[in-house]
Structures are given as structure tokens and as C-alpha cells.
Amino acid sequence: MSDCLKNKYAMAWLLLFCLLHTGTPGNLFGGNLDHLGSLIGRRDALLVADQEGNVLFSKNAGMRLIPASTLKILTALGALHHLGSDFRFVTEFYMDPASNLKIKGYGDPLLISEVMADIAGTLRPRMDAFDDIILDNSHFEPILIPGVTTSLNPYDAPNGALCVNFNTVYFKRKKGKYVSAEPQTPMLPFALKKIRRFGLRRGRVIFSQEQDEITLYAGHLFRHFLENAGIQANGGIRMGAVREEDTLIFRHVSRFSMADVISKLLEHSNNFIANQVFVTSGIKAHDPPGTLEKGIQAASAYIRNVLNLKDVSIAEGSGISRENRISASQMHQLLEAFAPYHHLMRHEGREFFKTGSLTGVKTRAGYVESENGGLYRFVVFINTRGKTTNSIMERLLRRLP
């Protein structure tokens, strides 16, 4: 055989090797994931795709299952679509003709003690004193989330237009007295009265929507920070509404963009944040006041008209409801859409992910970074009681290069 012919054969074999083994990023994985099938039961699903969206393995991927908190990926996508990554929540402060301070909330999920202290400092040059604090929570109608109970767990915190510190207070006992377990938040008599009902030594209490408790707590905490800033409070705290004759003295714009909010939502899997964002997306699409139904309508329209998905059942935005239903194949399409924002997810090693957990339900969805910087996508839905996603993910991470 001539040297020229030998060189042609060598080049052909080299080209074939490159096509089979290096090729495009989507062809980086050349192995087999069939061994994962034995871990997937009749009420479970698994889908793994390469960096171009080609499915490497799937089982029961078309079955609609309970996604638990992986549903927050959909809520985040809907918020980015309807509100935009630069959207910022606002809270407004008015003085009425009778020298009352009115505070109107617009659903800011990150109105926390540190932010309230900053607001009080900003208001100090604009006012010396006020009579009553009047609270306007009319931007949201009362929100009842299916799946939420009356427990003391933070994931059961209610939603509203004017809420602070996720509608919770973290406390402990010190030298026989209840004190705040967070130095930035004072222990107020309003909170202490509720804490004493439960007789716990440490933990969190959640304020409820009954008798406007969540909004009134916001008013008491604002009064504390305003007085600390040197503003004199002469009256009480009550519910009311902003009117045309009132004067806007400050419009607080959150330091947190929607991208920041989503990052915190996904990192901490915060149900309260999820449904604040969910309802606000509904307001953007259908005007105030915010309702759960409007949030569902906005999410459903996004699913249908933008993602081109059918038969996704959405009951709320956090994943706490067992009425939510989505298939692994549909979740994979959400991951394709969310890929530009994957850095907002929790990140450990090569994995960017969101987990979910309800009784008898364990889920996990996200991305695995490849050797060449691309992103594999995976969806693990376990709806079988007693099983977890751990063994599946351990094997998957070992196999994906």
C-alpha cells in the first residue's frame, strides 16, 4: 500500500474517531445509563439529556407526577417572563391630612428587618412625627394556598401585600425570658403575646391572616424602627387605605432585583417568596388586586403560549400542593428554557439543582456541568413512599463526564 493511501486511511480513521468520541458537545457522553432503570418504580420518573437536549435515558418521562418544590423552576421562569429580571418590588409611604403615616405594600417578599431599618433612616429627614400608622394591604386579596396548614413550619407562612420577615419570628429563651434569636429583629410585645401561647423554648412562630395579623405585625415592626430613627409616634396602628388626598413622601424601591429574589427563592426553597412572586406575576398579567387565580392564569398562559406545553396542572407556585402535576419530559423543557439562568440555582460541585420534598415524594431537577463546560439536564421524580433521589444522583454524577 502506498504511503499516500496509508495517509488517507489514517485520516479517515481519525475523522471517524473524532465523530464518535469528541464530536459536538451534545455527543460528549458515549456511555449507557440503562442501569438506572432498575431504580425507577411505577410511580417514579427519570429523564437525562445531553447538552443539546438529546435524551440519553428516560423512563416514565411522560407520566404526570407531583413535582414538589421543583415546581419553583416554573414559577421563576414565569416571573422572568412577566416581570423581567430587573423588576423590583416597591413599598410606599404617605402622610394624610390628619398627620397619619400610611404604608402601602405591593408584595415585597424581602421586606426584612435590615431593609426596614434603612427605610426608617431615609424617612427621618422627611418627617419628625406622625399620629397613627395606617396599613394598606389592598394590593393582594386574601390568599389561601392549597397544601398550606396551620403548623409553625416556615413553609406554611401565609402570603399578603404587606408582610415583613416572611411572616415569622425566630425566638429563644434566655435567662427565663423570651428574646429574639435574630439580633436585627427586636422582640415586640405583639410577637411575644403569640409566642407565649405555644410554650416552646425555641423556634419560630408564624403570623396568620386572621384579623390582619400579618399586616399588623408589619406595622408594629415599622413603628419600632421609625422610633429608633428618632421619629415620634403618637398614635396607634390600624388598617386603612391610601386615598387621593394623601401625599406620597417616599417610594421605597427594593435593592433586590427579580434575579436576586429568584436566587434566594431557589437557594432556600422559600414557599412564601415563591407565592409572592407567583401572585405578582398574575397582577402584571391581569391587573391588581393580586389573587391566586390570577397567578394560575398567568402561569398557565406562559406554559401554553410560550413553552407550548399541555396538560400541566398548576395549583400554586411553591410546589407545596399535591394538586400540582407535571411530567419529567415537561420539566426537561422547563430546564431548557431556564438554562440561561441556571447560575441562580443552588450549586454544589458540578451540579446546579432544585430539590423537592413532600411526604412520600422526593424530586430533583437541574444540570450537571460537563468537562467542556456544557450542561447535561436531569429530572428525577420519585413519588414512591420511602424512596429518595440519592442513589440515582450518585450513579448519574459518576457516569456523566
Rosetta blueprint (number, residue, H / E / L):
1 M L
2 S L
3 D H
4 C H
5 L H
6 K H
7 N H
8 K H
9 Y H
10 A H
11 M H
12 A H
13 W H
14 L H
15 L H
16 L H
17 F H
18 C H
19 L H
20 L H
21 H H
22 T L
23 G L
24 T L
25 P H
26 G H
27 N H
28 L L
29 F L
30 G L
31 G L
32 N L
33 L L
34 D H
35 H H
36 L H
37 G H
38 S H
39 L H
40 I L
41 G L
42 R L
43 R L
44 D E
45 A E
46 L E
47 L E
48 V E
49 A E
50 D L
51 Q L
52 E L
53 G L
54 N L
55 V E
56 L E
57 F E
58 S E
59 K E
60 N L
61 A L
62 G L
63 M L
64 R E
65 L E
66 I L
67 P L
68 A H
69 S H
70 T H
71 L H
72 K H
73 I H
74 L H
75 T H
76 A H
77 L H
78 G H
79 A H
80 L H
81 H H
82 H H
83 L L
84 G L
85 S L
86 D L
87 F L
88 R L
89 F L
90 V E
91 T E
92 E E
93 F E
94 Y E
95 M E
96 D L
97 P L
98 A L
99 S L
100 N L
101 L E
102 K E
103 I E
104 K E
105 G E
106 Y L
107 G L
108 D L
109 P L
110 L L
111 L L
112 I L
113 S H
114 E H
115 V H
116 M H
117 A H
118 D H
119 I H
120 A H
121 G H
122 T H
123 L H
124 R H
125 P H
126 R H
127 M L
128 D L
129 A E
130 F E
131 D L
132 D L
133 I E
134 I E
135 L E
136 D E
137 N L
138 S L
139 H L
140 F E
141 E L
142 P L
143 I L
144 L L
145 I L
146 P L
147 G L
148 V L
149 T L
150 T L
151 S L
152 L L
153 N L
154 P H
155 Y H
156 D H
157 A L
158 P L
159 N L
160 G L
161 A L
162 L L
163 C L
164 V L
165 N H
166 F H
167 N H
168 T E
169 V E
170 Y E
171 F E
172 K E
173 R E
174 K E
175 K L
176 G L
177 K E
178 Y E
179 V E
180 S E
181 A L
182 E L
183 P L
184 Q L
185 T L
186 P L
187 M L
188 L L
189 P H
190 F H
191 A H
192 L H
193 K H
194 K H
195 I H
196 R L
197 R L
198 F L
199 G L
200 L L
201 R L
202 R E
203 G E
204 R E
205 V E
206 I E
207 F L
208 S L
209 Q L
210 E H
211 Q H
212 D H
213 E H
214 I H
215 T H
216 L H
217 Y H
218 A H
219 G H
220 H H
221 L H
222 F H
223 R H
224 H H
225 F H
226 L H
227 E H
228 N H
229 A L
230 G L
231 I L
232 Q E
233 A E
234 N L
235 G L
236 G L
237 I E
238 R E
239 M E
240 G L
241 A L
242 V L
243 R L
244 E L
245 E L
246 D L
247 T E
248 L E
249 I E
250 F E
251 R E
252 H E
253 V E
254 S L
255 R L
256 F L
257 S L
258 M H
259 A H
260 D H
261 V H
262 I H
263 S H
264 K H
265 L H
266 L H
267 E H
268 H H
269 S L
270 N L
271 N H
272 F H
273 I H
274 A H
275 N H
276 Q H
277 V H
278 F H
279 V H
280 T H
281 S H
282 G H
283 I H
284 K H
285 A H
286 H H
287 D L
288 P L
289 P L
290 G E
291 T L
292 L H
293 E H
294 K H
295 G H
296 I H
297 Q H
298 A H
299 A H
300 S H
301 A H
302 Y H
303 I H
304 R H
305 N H
306 V L
307 L L
308 N L
309 L L
310 K L
311 D L
312 V L
313 S E
314 I L
315 A L
316 E L
317 G L
318 S L
319 G L
320 I L
321 S L
322 R L
323 E L
324 N L
325 R E
326 I E
327 S E
328 A H
329 S H
330 Q H
331 M H
332 H H
333 Q H
334 L H
335 L H
336 E H
337 A H
338 F H
339 A H
340 P H
341 Y H
342 H H
343 H H
344 L H
345 M L
346 R E
347 H E
348 E E
349 G L
350 R L
351 E E
352 F E
353 F E
354 K E
355 T E
356 G E
357 S E
358 L E
359 T L
360 G L
361 V E
362 K E
363 T E
364 R E
365 A E
366 G E
367 Y E
368 V E
369 E E
370 S L
371 E L
372 N L
373 G L
374 G L
375 L E
376 Y E
377 R E
378 F E
379 V E
380 V E
381 F E
382 I E
383 N L
384 T L
385 R L
386 G L
387 K L
388 T L
389 T L
390 N H
391 S H
392 I H
393 M H
394 E H
395 R H
396 L H
397 L H
398 R H
399 R H
400 L L
401 P L
